[in-house]
Amino acid sequence: MSHISICFAVYQNQGSLTPLYERMIYELTTHFPLHTYELLFVNDGSRDDSLAELLALRKRDDNVKIISFSRNFGQMAAILAGWDNASGDCVINMAADLQDPPEQCTLMIKEWEQGSDIVISYRISHGTSVSKKITSKIFYKLMLPDAPPGGFDFTLLDRGPMNAINSLKERHRFYQYDILWAGFRVKYIPYHKLERQIGKSQYDFFKRFGNFYSGFLNVSYFPLRLMTIIGGIVALSGFAYAVTIIQVYFMNKTPFQGWAPIMILILVIGGLIMLMLGMLGEYIWRILDEVKGRPNYIIKEKIL
């Protein structure tokens, strides 16, 4: 008999939590009657009645666990809080908006029972807009070229890799990268991500871009290398242009009169310098943020 933890990051999910619970309980009690379970909901500062709905579910079932943040700390913080407090032999992370079908958990748990350390459900279709599909593919192509093209969020981790990932203490996390980086046996299974039927997604373009930018800086040295390459190209171009100017000067054939070309060079080079300084500033800020050692989240209440 094993203990199964299923974690949900909850933010403005009023209305979807009760049907999610009922479908999840059906899957667990039907297919895994010998296993114990916990459903761990992390309320990420929701301003609707999500917490009240969770408290009502808790009254129905002691296996419903609730962690409530003092304010909204973001999806990544909610995922980490779930992982930190999950007690299962395996831990599933899934969405609370019913876009991840609970029936998929049954397939994931069976793969885990057969010996997989990590089971990743990857999206082969999205019940979302075309723009989200395109940006998702671009995001994962740039960030995780070895991952499935549609990306993944829906995961199961055995207690071994779960403990390994929980031992990572960086503040700025990209958990899909962490999962693949850990190096355990991974099983990929496809699924269809459903269209959201209840409520409105809070994950807009700006949040997606912010997560991409944060994750990109966190796991890649490419921006620093790109700055080096651009700086080298500009320096070589400037040197070649300087040699040309010197030759023309001694031939008394100055190619210009006035300040326009000089200003163009100053603006181009100055702009590149500012861009590079901005990139360096991002990395320095991350170093400062890590040194501060502030927690990723603050828990207001636990009902475990």
N, C-alpha and C positions, 0 to 999 in steps of 0.2 A: 504494500500500500504506500502510495506517494502523496505528497502534499503539493498542490498546484496553486500558484499565485497568478492572478490576472490583474494587471495594473491599467488604470485609465486616467489620463490627464483630462480634467473637467474644466471647461471654461465656457460659460453661457450655453450649457447643454440641457436646459430645462425642457422637459417633454420627451427627450430621447432616452433618459436614464432608466425609467421603469421598463419600457419594452426591451431595452438592452439587457437589463438584469434578467427578465423572464426568459428571453431566448438563451442567454448564457447558462442559466440554471438548468434549462431543459437539456442542453448539450452535455453538461457535466454529469447530471444525474442519470441520463439515458445511456451514455457511452462509457462513463467511468465511475460506476457506482461504488467501487472499492477504494477510490481515491478521495482524500479530503481536499478542500479547496478554500481559498479566500478571494474575494473580489475587493481590490484595494482602489478606492476612488480618491484622487488628489484634487481637491477643489482649489483651483488657481485664482482665487479672488473673484469668483463669478459675482456679477451684480444682479443677476436674475434670481429665480427661486431654485437654482440647481441644488444648493445646500439643503434646503427644506425637503426637496424630493429625495435626496440621499438619506437624510435622517429618517424619513418615512420608510425607506427600504431597510434601514438598519433595525427598525422596530420589528420588521417582518422576519429578518434573517440576521443572526449574529455573525454569519460568515461575511457580511458586508462590513468592510473597514473603511474609515474615513479619515483623511488628513486634510486639514483646512489651513491655507496660507493666510498670513496677516494682510496680504495684498496680492495683486497680480505680479508674479515673477517671471512668467513666460512658460511656454510649453516644455522647453528643455529642463528647466528647474523642476517642473511637475513630474516629468519622466524620472529624473534622478531621485526625487523624493520617494516615488513609488519603488524604485529599485532598492534604495537604501533601507526601506522598511518592509519589503517583501520577505516572507519567511519560507517560501516554497522550495521544493526540490527542483522545480523549474519555474521560470517567471516569464509570463507573456506580457508584452506591451502592445496595446491596441487602442484605436480611437474610440471616443465615447459618443460619437455622433451617428453610429450605425452604418458608416461607410465601409468599415471593416466588418464583414459578416461573421457573427459568432460561430457559424457552422465551420468556418475555416480553422478555428481553434482545435476542433476534433482531429482534423488531418495533421495539424502541427504536433499535437500531443502524441499521436500514434507514431509519427516519425521519431519523436524523442524517445519513446518507449523502445524503438528499434535500435537505439544507440547513437543518434545524432546529438552532438553537443549544442549546436545552434541550428534553429530552423527559421528560415527567412521566407516569408510570403511576399513575393514580388508582384507588382501590378502589371497585368497584361492588357488591361483596359481601365479607363477612368470614367466615372460618372460625373465628370467635371467639364468645364469649358475647354475649347481648343487652345486658348492662350495658356491655361494652366498645364495642359498636357505638354505643350511645346517647351515652356519654361522648365518644367520638371525634367524633361529629357536632357535639355541643355545643362541644367544644374548637375545632374548625376554624371553626364559625360565628362564634364570638366573636373568634378570633385572626386568621383569614384569610377574611373574608366573600366575597372574590372567588375563592377556591380551590374546587375540586370539593368537594361536601358530605361525601364520605367521607374527605377528606384524602389526603395522599400522603407516602411515604417513599422510594419506589422511583424514582430519578431518573438521568438521563444528562445530563452537561454537556460541551459542547465546551470545548476548551482556553481559548478566550477568556473565557467566563463563569467557568470554573474559576479562572483566574488572578485575575479580578476579585474573586471571593468569597474566595480565599485571601489577598487583600490586606487584608481586614477583620481587625482585631486585637482586637475586643472579647472579653472573657473569657466573658460570658454570651451565648450564641448561640441563636438559633432559626433553624435553617438553611433551613426551608421559607420563612420570611419573607425571608431573605437571597436565596434563589434568585429569588423573584418580584420583589423589590426591585431586583435587578440590571438588569432592563429589557430583556433580550434576547428574541429570538423563541422562544416557548414552544409546543410541541406537546403536547396532552393525548391520551393513549390509555388506555382502560379495561382493567382486569384483575380477576380474582377472587383475592382473598387467601385462601390455603389454610389449613386447620386444621393446627396443629402436630402432627406424628406422632411425633417423637422428642424426648424430654426434656420439661422443664417451663419455661414462660415465666417469666423473671425480672422481667418488666415489670409489677409489680403496681399496684394502685390508687394507693398512696401515691407511687410513682415517676411515674405519669401525672399525678397532681395537682401534684407538685413541678415537673414540666416545664411544665405549664400555667401555674402561678403564676410561675415564673421567666420564661417566654416572654412572658407578659402584661405583667409589669413592664418587660421589656426593650424591647418594641416599642410600648407604648401609654402615653399620658399620661392615659388615662381615669381611673385611680384618683385622680390629683391633681385633675382637674377635678371628679370626684365629691365629693371632700372639700370643694372650694370651694362646690359647689352645696348640699351638706348643711349646711355651716357657715353659708351665707347664709340658708337656710330656718330653721335654728334661731335665728339672730340676729334675723331678722324676727319669728319667733314670740315670742321672748323680749321684744322691744320692744313688740309688741302686747299681750302679757300684762301688761307693766309699766305701760302706759298704763291698762289696765283696773283694775289694782290701785290706781293713784293716784286714779282717779275714784271708786272705791268707798271709798277711804280718806277723801276729803274729804266724802263723803256719809255718813260714819260707819256704813257697812255692810260692814265687813270680812268677806269671804266665808269665812274660816276662823279657827280658833283652834288653835294648836299648830304643830308643825314638819313634819307629814307632807308637805304640798305643797312646802315648801322643800326637803326632803330628796329628793323625787322629781325636782325640777328639777336639784338638784345632781348627783344620780346620772346623769340622762340627759345633761346637758351634760358632766359629767366623763367619762362613758363615750365620748361622741363625741370629746372632746379626746384621750383616750388612743388611740382608734382612729386618729385622724388623725396623731398623733405616731408611732404604730407604722408607718403607711404611709410617712411621711417617713423614718423610720429605715431602712426597706427600701431606699429610693433612696439614702440616704447610705451605707449599707453597700456598695451596688454601686459607688458612686463610689470608696470606699476600696479595694475589691477590684480595681478597674481601675487605681488609682494604684500599688498594690503591684507590678503587672506580673508576677505569677507565671505560669508556663506552664500551659496547659490539661492537659498530660500530661507524664510523664517516661518516656522509652524505656529499657528495660533491655537490650534486644537487638534487633538488626536482622539479618535474613537476606534480602538483596535481590539 
